[in-house]
Amino acid sequence: IFSGFIFLLKYLETKKINDLVWHILFFGCALFTKENGIVFPALCIMYIWFNSKNILKTDWFKFALGYFVFIIIWFFLRKGAIEGSTTDNSLSAAVSNFANNVPFIWQYISKAILPFNLSVMCMMEDANYVQVIIAILLIASAIYFSKQKRWSFILFGLAWFVIFLAPSFSARLVEGLEHRLYVPIIGFIIVAAETAWMKNLSIDHKKVWIAHAIYLLAF
């Protein structure tokens, strides 16, 4: 996913076909590695729409064609792989699972910002809502008190976090698997990069590092 996104940025800057090919190939690798990769094109399109002004109709066609080729191959291979499965893979089952599992997002938000009480398989009952509220307030404060922030990047970062988590909620789960945060958490890093707290980090300003040093020592 990260390699694919890097080559997307390179292609938008250089318009070299090699960068586009690598972007599409890495998307294919991500998709065949884990099904959550299916949402990557949506995020790429969102990024282009918000942040790229020199995109051409031919570029949209190239992206769509590349994504379609890998998605159609993946679709038929997946269909053959799950054929005869005793698990209910219907759309109605996915929607029902999503409704049951989406409350886990509060735990994911809190542990992405304040990684306390970690466990491999956390249950819905384990949610610490005080920790959730503090985490959300930290995010909101960092954004609110930051000047010269780019809202398009902040919204993109939040979308990255939510969209990469969403497919996992459609699976039949009874616990929140914390390794599902590995890719979505980059969304919060994108958001953090737009805040003054991160922009003001400088090796020349020792005082800026005090809060961060305390934070790291706490863990």
N, C-alpha and C positions, 0 to 999 in steps of 0.2 A: 504493500500500500504506500509506504513512504517513498520507495524508489519510483513508483508510478507517479506520485504527486510531484516529486522533484522534476521528473522529465516533462510533466505537464507544464510546470513553470518555465522550464528551459524552452519548450516549444513555443509558448506564448511570447517569449522574449526574442527568440531567434528565427522562428518559423522554419526550422530545419526539419526535413521529413524524418531524419534519423531519430530525433528526439521524440517525435510523434509515435514512431514505430516502437521505441523502447517503452513509452508510456502505455501503449496498448498491450504490449507483451507482458509487462509487469502486472497490469490489471488481470490478464489471463492467469498468470501465476497465482495471484491473490485469490481469484475466484476458485481455482482448482485446489487451493490450500484449505480454504474455509468458506462456507457458503455466504457468510456475512459480507464477503467481497462484492456481492451483487449490488450493494448500495453505493459503491465507489463512483460509478458514472454519474449518479445523481448529484453527489457532492462536487464532482469536477465541473459539471454543467452549472451548478450554483455558483462556484467560484468564478468561472468565466463570465457568467451573467453579471455578477456584482463588480468585478474588478478588472475586466479586460474590455477595452474600448475598441480595439483594432481587429476584432474577430470577424472573419468573413463567412459568407454562406458556404463556401467550399470547405472551410475549416469544420463547420458544424457537420457537414456530410461525412468528412473523414472520420471524425470522432464517432458518429453514429454507426458508420459501417464497421469500424474496428470493434466497438463494443458489441454490436449485433453478432458478429462472427463468433466471438468467444461465448457469448450468452447462449446462442442457439446450440452450439456443440455441448456446452455444459448442461443445458436443459435436457437434451435427449440422453446423455450419459447418466445423468442423475435419475431420470425417469426409469431407465433400465436397471439402475442399481437398487432402487427402492421398490421395484415391482415385486409383489408378493409379500411385502413387509406387513407384519401384524400391527404396526403402529398406524394410527389414523393420521394420514398426511393431507387430509382434505382442507379446503380453505376455511370452512366453518370451525374445524378443530384448531387451526392456527389462530383465528380471531378469538376463540374462547381462551386459548392458552395465553394470548397477548393480554387480554383483559385481566386474567388472574395474576400474571407475572409483572405487569408494568409498575406496581408499587415498589418493586425492588429498586427502581431508579433512584429513590431517595437515599438508599444505602450506598449506591454507587457514587452519587454526588458527594455525600459526606466523606466517604473513604478516599475519594480522589483528591480532596482538599485537606482533610484531616485523617490521615491513615492510622487511627486508633482501633483497638479491638478487632484486629484482622483475623479472619478465619477462612479456611479453604472453601467451606460450604456454610454460608450464613443463612439462617432462616428468617422469614418475615418477622417473627416475633423478636428477633435480635436487634431490630432497628433502634438506634438511639436518636430520637427526634430532636433532642437538644443539640446534638452534634450536627444534625442536618441543618437546623436553623442557623447555627454559627457559621457553617460552611457557606450557606447561601448569602448570609450577611457579609462575609468576607469578600465573596465574589462581587456582590453588588456595590460594596464600598470601594473596592479597588477600581471598578469601572466608573462610578459616580465622581470620585475625587481625582480622576485622571483627566488632564487637558489634552487637546490635540489627538484624541482617540479616533480611530477609523471604525465607524459603526458597522460597515460592511464586513470587516474582518472579525469583529466581535460576534456578530450574528452568524458568520460562517463557522467560527470556532464552536459556538454553542450547538449549531446544527450538526457539526462533525461529531460531537459527543453523543447527542441524542440519536442521530441516524445510524451510527455504527452499533449502538446498543439495541436498537429497536428489533432487528431480526432475531436476536437471542430470546426475546420475550415470547416469540411465537412457538418456541420449543416447549415440550412438556417438562416443566421444572417444578421442583419443590424447594429449591434453595438458590441463593444468589452466588454464582461462581465468580470469585473476584478476578480470576485471570481474564474475564471478559472486558476488563477495563484497559487492557494493554494498548489497544488501538484507540478506543474512544477518548482516553485521557489526553491524547495529543490535542483534542479540541480545547481543553482548558489551558493548555500551554500556549495555543494560538491566541486565546483571549488574554492571558497574562502578558503576552508580548505587547499588547496594546495599552497596558496600564503603566502609570508613572512608577509604580513600585518596581517594575522590572526595567523600564527605560532608564531610571535614575541609577541603576546599579553601575558602579564604577570602581575600579581598583584604587583610584585616587581619592575616593571619599570613604574614609574608614567608618564614619558613623552610620552610613547606609547599610553596612554589613552587620551591625550589631543585632538587629531584629532577626535577620536571616541566620546568623550564627546561633542565636538562642533557639530558633526553630529547629535547626539541624541537630543541636545538642540534645534537645528534648526527645529526639527519636534515637 
